[in-house]
Amino acid sequence: MSLATRWVSSLRAERGCGPVPVVAPRRCLRRHPSSTRCVRCGGVCPVSAVAFSATGVSLGEGCIGCEACVVACPTDALTVPPEVVGQRRERLDAAAEVVRLTCVRQPGRGAATVTFGCLAGLPLATLLAPLTRPHRRVEVERGGCGGCDLAATGAAVAATLDRARALLTAFGIAPERIVEVDTFPREGRAQGEAVGRRELLLRLRAGAGRAVAALREEEREEGRGEAAAGAAEPQLAAVLRELGTPLVGATLPTGLDAGVVHVTGACFGCNVCETLCPTRALRRDADGAAIRLLFAPARCRGCGVCAEACLADALTVTPATGGAQPPPLSDAYLTGAEVELAVVAPRACVRCGARFTGTPGEVCDPCRTTGPGAGRLRGLPSTGVPFLPGGPHSTPPFGDGRLN
């Protein structure tokens, strides 16, 4: 992290502000076709700093960095700056038997604590990660929450703690390893105190390395294009895997951003769902003989974009937030593996003979889009059916290169 960034971070901390989240517009659900426009980040913002547009969100100058929007966003369109994530990871790794979590507004934060803009911005994966080591426990400082002007975010904090304890129980781990306390003992070097030259250089070098890694990841996403610009690796699943083996019949907690996708035999192998999925939970695999639709349960957030966009109405999504039975803690979820949802065999085009998948019918997209004379150019009889825009032989949305 640069000296300027450190100075700004320190200044914001002194004023009771956390880090300003980074916005990744391509991951925002508002960029995807949907009958309901996602407004979850704005709904949890205690200072109304989130502004919406047709293609995404932006954060105004009034943002205080409470990070509640980061936790609320189901697709990681809002994230904490990588240098801040690195700082927190260092403190988590350095902690011994007790990991202490607090907010930036608590006075006298010690070197042994991990600080957030507000505890409403505490990710579930971060809360559970220290407990993958035996004999560790987590203390959450909540004594100042009652009198805080951000007290409206208290429900989000309580929900995160409840889900963490429910997951510990699902793995046969005592939920009492997460403890809520009023205050921490104020010991060790306080945040903002001067550090030695060697320590400062080591921290700057580590911060620069994390920034470069984040930049390279962003460049890789640019190279993959819009279709692949999804959420980060499923960190929660990776943390849960380190907790051990879940009890028989264990499920994810109710209200968690997750879902189960079902596919009927009406699927004809297009790639609309794969293209529009904001978290890369769906992937189409073509091996020449067939098209397989694969689903990664750990990536699914239950948003339903794939079901709304499906041209064949073959997809249904059951979100965990909709009051249905929560998804199971399956091996596929914990390992990040993919499961097969559908297998579609290619058809032979009656005009050119090429094998294809895509929109239902007997003619492939290239033959259909070039009109009734295309068959004669290839030495094949014409169908005699005129090509009419909007008619049965017209090209569906994204029908040229994105469906085949």
N, C-alpha and C positions, 0 to 999 in steps of 0.2 A: 504494500500500500504506500502511496506517495505521502510526503510530508504534508502536502496541502490537504489530501484526503483525511489524514490523521487529525489535522487541525480542525477541519470542518466537523468530523465525527465527535471530537472532544467538545467543541462548542455546542453542538446539538445536545450532547449528553448533559452538559451543564445546565441547559435550558429545559431539561426534561423531555427531550425528543429522541426518538430512535432513528434508525437508518431509513431513508426514503426508499421504498421498494422500486425495483426495476420493472418496467413494463415491457412485455414481449407481445406486441400486437398480434402476431400471427397465431398465437396460441389461444386468443380470446374467443369464447363461444359466440360473441356478437359478430364475428366475421363469417360465421357459418350459417347456412339456411336453417331456420328454426322458427316454429310458430310462437315460441316464447323467448323473448330477449332476456338473457341472463343479467341480473342486477345484484348478484349476491355480494360483491365487494362493496357496492354503495350502501347496501342494507346494513352492513356492520360498521361502516365508518362513523366514528363518534363526532367527527368535525365536518362532515359533508364535503370532503376534499376530492371525491371521485366524480369525474365528469364523464358522461356517456356520449358516444357517437354511434353512427350506423356501423362503423367498422372496428370499434374497440373502446378502450377507456383511457383516460389520462388522469394524472394526479396534480391538483392545483398547489399553489404556494402554501396553502393552509395545512398541508399534510404534516402531521407531527410524528410520523414514523411509528405508529403503534403496532403495525404489522398485522392487524386483525384481518385486513383484506387479503393478505398473503395466505393465511390459513383458510379463509372462506373460498378462495378461488379454486375450482375443481380441476383446472387444467394447467396450473403453474404459469398463467399469463402474468402474474405478479409474483416476484421473487425477491429475496433479500440479496443485496450486493454480495458478490463472491468473497470480497475481502472480509466482510463481517461474518459470513459463514465460516471462513477459515479461522478467524479469531475465536469463535465459539467452539469450534472443533478442538482447537488447541487446549482450551480450558477444560472441555469435557475429558480429553485424554489425560490431562494432568491431574485431574481429581483422583483421590484415593478411594476411600470407602463411601464417602458422602458427596453427592453432586448437588449443588445448590443452584436453584433457578430463581431469578427475581426480575423486576422491571427496572427501567432506567430511572424511575422517579424515587426509588427507595434510597435513603441517604446512606452514605458510608459504605458503598459496595466494596467488598473485599476482593482480593485476587483470586479467591477460591470459588467465586460465583460466576454464573453465566447469565448475562444480562440481555433482556429483550425490551423493545420499545414499550410493550405492554404484554402481560401474560396471555392476553387474548391472541397474541401472535406466536404462541408456543406451539410448534408443530407436534403432532402425535408421535411421529417417528423420533424426533429429538428427545421427547420425554421418555420414551421406552429404550432408547439406545443404551444408556448407561446400565440398564438392568440386564443386559445380555451377559454381563460379568457377574459371577456369583458373589454373594455377600455385599453387593453394593445396594445403596438405597438413594432415593431422590427426595430432596426437601424443596418444597415450593413455598416461597415467602409471599403470604397474602395479607399480612396485617394491615398494610396501607390501602388495600383495595376499597374498603368501605367508604373512606372519606375522599377518594379520588374523584376528580371530575370526569373520569372515564369509566365510572362504575357501571355504566350501561353495558360494558363489554364483559361483565362478570359472568353472564350466562354462558358465553363462549368458553371462558376458562373452565367453568364447572363441567361443561359438556366434554371438553378434552380430557379432563381428569377422570371423568366417569368412564369414557371409552377406553382409556389406558388401563384402568383397573379391571374392566370387563375382559380385555385381552389378556391380561396377566392371569386372570382366573381361568380363561380358556386354555392356557398352557400349564395349568396346575401350579402357578407361582402365586405366592401370597400377595394380595393387592396392597397390604400394609407396607410394602417396600416403597410406596409413594406416600409421603407425609406432607401435610399442609401445616406450616408454622406461621406464627405472627411475625417474628423477626429472626434474623441470623445474628450470630456473634460477629461483631465488627473487628476483624483481625486481618493481618497481612496488609500489603500495600494497597491503598485505595486506587480506584480508577483515576487516571489522569496524572498520577505521581510520576516524577521523572524516572527514567530507566537509564541503565548504563549504556555506553556507546556500543559495546559489543552486542548486547541484547537488542538494542535498537536496530543495528545493521542486520542481525539475523531475522528479526521480525519483518523488516522491509523486504529482504530477499525472499522470505516465504510468501509475503503478500504479493510480490511481483510475479512469483511463480504461479500462484493461484489465478492471478489476473490473466496471465498468458494462456493458461489452460482453459479458462472460461472463454477467452477470445477465440481460441482454436475450435472449441466446441460450437461457438456461434457461427464460425465460418463453415464448419461441417454441415450445420443445419441449413445455411444458405445454399450450399451445394446440393443438398438433398431436395430443396425446393419446398413449395407450399404444402405438398401432400405429406411430407415427412416432418413438418414442423410441429412436433407434439410435445408433450410434457417430458420432464426428465425421467430418468430411470426410476422405477417404483421403489422408493426408499423404504416405505413402510413394510412392504413384503420382505425386503432384505433383512430388516431389523427383526421382524417376527420369526424369520427362519433361524436367526441366531438364538432365539429364546428356547428353541428345542422342538419337541413334537406336541402338537395340540391334542387335547382330549378328544375322544371319539364323539362325533356329532357337533363339534365346536363350530361356531359361525363368527363372522365379523360383527362388530357392534352395530346396532340400529342407528341410522342417521349418518353413517360413514359414507363418503362419496365412493360408491362402488355399484356395480350392476352385473346382471347376467343377461347375455344375448342369446336369443333362440332364432333359428333359421328354418323356414319351411321348404318344401320341395319346389316352391315357385321360383327360387333363386336361379338366375340364368347366367351367373358368372361375371357380371360387370364389375367394375372397380369403384363405383360411386361411394360405397361405404368406406372402403379403404382410403380413398382420396380425401374424404371429408372428416374422418375421425380425428379429433383434435389431440388425442393422446396416443395414437398409433396402436390402439388395442386390436384393430382388425388388419389382416394382411392377406392378400391374394397370392397364391403360389401356383405357377403354371409349369408343368413338367412335360408338356407336349401331348400327353395322353388325356389329361384332365386338368381342371381348375379346382384348386382346393381353397376354401375360405377358412382361415385360421384366426383364433381368438385368444388373446392374452388376458386372462382374468385380472391379473395384478395391475394392468394398465387402465382398465375400464372404470370410468367415473359415473356411469349411468346417465349421461346427459341426454341420450336419445337422438342425437343428430343423425346417426346412421339410419335409424328406423324411419325418421321423417323424410330422409332423402332417397330411400330405397325405391327404385323405379318399379320393382315387381311387388312391393308391399310384402316382402318375404321376411323382413326382420322385425323382431319385437325385443324391447329392452325392459327389464324389470329392475328399477333402481332400488338400492337399499334405503333411500330416503323416502320412498313412497308408501311405507307401511307394510310392504310385503315381507316375506321371509328373507332375512339377510343372507347374502351369499356364504357358502361354507368356506372354512379355512382348509381348502383342498391343497393337495401337493402342487397342482398347477399354479395356484395363487402364490404359494410360498416360494416356489422355485422360479417364478416368472416364466414358466413354460407356456407353450401355445397348445390349444386343443382344436381339433378339427370340427368345424360346424357344418360344412357342406362340401360335396364333391359334384362338380358339373362336367359332363362329357361334352366335348366340342361337337358341332354339327357341320355337315358339308353344305356349302352354298350351292343352290341349284343353278346359279348362273356361271360361276367361275370354278366351282369345285373345291375352293379353298375351305379348310376347316376353321371354324370360328366359334367364339362364344360372345355373348352380348345380348342385345335386344331380341326378344322372341321373334321368330319368323324363319323363312327358308333362304333368305338372301343376306349376305354379309354387308357390313356397313359401307365398304368402298363401292360395291355394286349398287347399293341402294342410293347412295348419294350422288352417283354420276348419271342417273336417269335411265330411261328404258332402252336407250341405244347402246348401253355399255355391253350388253350380252353379245350383240352382233359384232362389236369390235374384237371380241375374244373368240369369235366363231361359234357363239352359242345363240340359241333363239331368244328373242326378246320376250318378256312377260306380257308386253302390250299394255301394262298398267302405267298410266302417266304418273310422273313424280309431282306431287302437290305439296307445297309447304304446309305443315300442320296435319297432313293426311297420314294414312297408315304406313306410308313408306318414307315419311320424313325422318330426319335425324333427331333423336332425343337430345336433351341437354347434355353437353360434353360428349356427343356421340362420335366424334371423329377419332381422336387419339387416346382419350382418357377412359373409354369403356372397353377397349380391347388390348 
